[in-house]
Amino acid sequence: MVVVSRVYDRVADLYDDDWSGLYAMARMHCINQIASQLASLDGPLDTVDFGIGTGNALSELQQRVPLGDCTGFDISKGMLTQAAKKLNGNVKLIHDDAARADRYLNEESLDLALCHFLLSFVNAHHALDMAHSLLRPGGMLSLATSTQESLSEIHNIHYPRVSRLVGVQRSLRQASTPLNHRQCMELLEIHGFEIVDEHLQRQSVCFESFDDVRCWALDSGWAASFLDGPLGIGKIWVRPAFALAELLFHPFYPINATNEISIVLARKPGPIDPP
């Protein structure tokens, strides 16, 4: 995870540029799901964001939902620096792996947990078990994740050689990235959650040039888990490597692909106790 942390440190200032608005649209769906269920509650909701990034989700939730004590985890100091600029109120930022969140939080101490775009970096079974134990009965988990079918045209058709080099398919299989939206919901149910609301975001995107591919893959941090592979790709000059790929494989632009994000709001069974 050292390479992942360094990648996100490098792109922290660029992350909110959000090429094609992929993350902003998914975040909007997540927040709308949460607000529709929890905005009417009177008391504050103790909340954790397992991968707070630059703080966008929690910052926007503060405007829509009555939040109480909030905790945000991230392995990137650069991302936490950006988050600190946006957040107000009682928010504790912790520089550590989300997989160790239960070392800082007590069992059944939370009303809401956010797990957005983490399943490529953590063990999903551990993460969901941990979220279940940290939530109070009736507490909510907001999950957003890319699926293995997302933008498959890029690594299956246009850049199969680069895909094999950095191990995209191997990494997707070894990581906890769900195959599709249905598998994402099944994973939540396996770990004791009830599905409250679900949405499959399918968005057509167009890569006009290789620079668009670079922005999507590197500046968003998407490629971080693949650069941390057995070939040590993350230890060389990443951007020149991508420039070399552009020269070697000469794809035909524009490239059209479909981004797929599974967005689910789930509940730990039991009533929500009045805060």
C-alpha positions, 0 to 999 in steps of 0.5 A: 500500500506504500505505492498507493499512498504515494500515488494519492499524495501526488494527485491530491491537488488534481483529484477534484478535477474529476475527469468526466465527472465520474466521481461527482455523479456517483457521490450525488447519488450516494448523498441523495440516497442517504438524505432520503432516509436520514435527513428527517432525523432530529439528532446527530448521526455519528459517522465514519468515512473509511476513505475520506479522500479530499473530503467531498462526500462528508462535506456535502453530507454536512449540508444535508444530514444532521451529523454528529461526531465524524471520523475520516480515514485515509492512507494519503497525507495529501488527501487529508490535507485537502479534506481539512480545508473543506470540513467543519465541525467535529471531524477527526481525520486519521492517517491510517489504513481503513482496514484498521478503523476498528482500532480507533472506533468502538463496536456499535458506536456509529449511525452511518458509514461511508465506503466509497471506492475502497474495494479495490484496495481493501479486503471486502469481507473484512471491510464489510464485517468491520462496518457491520460491527461498528454500526449500531442496529439500524445504522446505514452503510453507503457503498459505492464501487466500480465493477469489473465491467467498468470501462472494460473497453479500455483494457480489453480492446484498446490497451490489452497489452498495457493491461497485461503488463500492469496486471489489470485483470489479475488485480481486479480478480485478486482485489475485492472489486465486484464483478457487477452490480448484482454481485455487489448487493449479494456481497452486502447481504452475505455480510448481514446487511439489508438493501435499502436503496440501489442504483447502477450508474452507467455513464458513457465517456469519450477519451479524445486523446491519450491525455484523457486516458492519463487523467482518468488512470493516474490523476484520479488515482484509479491505477494506483492498485495496479502500479503496486503490482509484482512487476514493480511498475510503481517504482519507475517513472509512471508518466513516461511509461504511459507516454511510451504506451501511447507511442507503441500502441497508437489507439484510434481516437476517440475511444468510447467506453462505459463507466459502471459504478454500483451504488448501494445504501444498506442497513444493519438490521434493527431499529435506529435508536434515538440519538 
